[in-house]
């Protein structure tokens, strides 16, 4: 009986150990989740900026640039979200929260866009122009967090 109990305990330990996340998996999930969040925020920042431009400065080239950046950020947010293991519902909920926060910060008034520009402008431009910088930032953070 003791032998059987020992085998069961050892079997449970082995099963638990084999299903546990490795440090590398935790790092990757952390990196992808945060990159997804960054790109998701930028997706909505660019889209809101394009709408603000349409009402204040309808320069088609500038509007198109923001819309194109929003589409790219959306694709990357989704791709990284999938790699992080996020469900579609989780990504949609994240989007809703971000949109609500952004509109609240500008009091639902495009004349207050400078608030969003200060918070997201540099980050989002960098994410599109030099994505490796932000990727490296999250890689470094992941290695600090999961040693």
Secondary structure in CASP SS format (residue, H / E / C, confidence):
PFRMAT SS
TARGET T0000
AUTHOR 0000-0000-0000
METHOD secondary structure of the structure
MODEL  1
X C 1.00
X H 1.00
X H 1.00
X H 1.00
X H 1.00
X H 1.00
X H 1.00
X H 1.00
X H 1.00
X H 1.00
X H 1.00
X H 1.00
X H 1.00
X H 1.00
X H 1.00
X H 1.00
X H 1.00
X H 1.00
X H 1.00
X C 1.00
X C 1.00
X C 1.00
X H 1.00
X H 1.00
X H 1.00
X H 1.00
X H 1.00
X H 1.00
X H 1.00
X H 1.00
X H 1.00
X H 1.00
X H 1.00
X H 1.00
X H 1.00
X H 1.00
X H 1.00
X H 1.00
X H 1.00
X H 1.00
X H 1.00
X H 1.00
X H 1.00
X H 1.00
X H 1.00
X H 1.00
X H 1.00
X H 1.00
X H 1.00
X H 1.00
X H 1.00
X H 1.00
X H 1.00
X H 1.00
X H 1.00
X H 1.00
X C 1.00
X C 1.00
X C 1.00
X H 1.00
X H 1.00
X H 1.00
X H 1.00
X H 1.00
X H 1.00
X H 1.00
X H 1.00
X H 1.00
X H 1.00
X H 1.00
X H 1.00
X H 1.00
X H 1.00
X H 1.00
X H 1.00
X H 1.00
X H 1.00
X H 1.00
X H 1.00
X H 1.00
X H 1.00
X H 1.00
X H 1.00
X H 1.00
X C 1.00
X C 1.00
X C 1.00
X H 1.00
X H 1.00
X H 1.00
X H 1.00
X H 1.00
X H 1.00
X H 1.00
X H 1.00
X H 1.00
X H 1.00
X H 1.00
X H 1.00
X H 1.00
X H 1.00
X H 1.00
X H 1.00
X H 1.00
X H 1.00
X C 1.00
X C 1.00
X C 1.00
X C 1.00
X H 1.00
X H 1.00
X H 1.00
X H 1.00
X H 1.00
X H 1.00
X H 1.00
X H 1.00
X H 1.00
X H 1.00
X H 1.00
X H 1.00
X H 1.00
X H 1.00
X H 1.00
X H 1.00
X H 1.00
X H 1.00
X H 1.00
X H 1.00
X C 1.00
X H 1.00
X H 1.00
X H 1.00
X H 1.00
X H 1.00
X H 1.00
X H 1.00
X H 1.00
X H 1.00
X H 1.00
X H 1.00
X H 1.00
X H 1.00
X H 1.00
X H 1.00
X C 1.00
X C 1.00
END
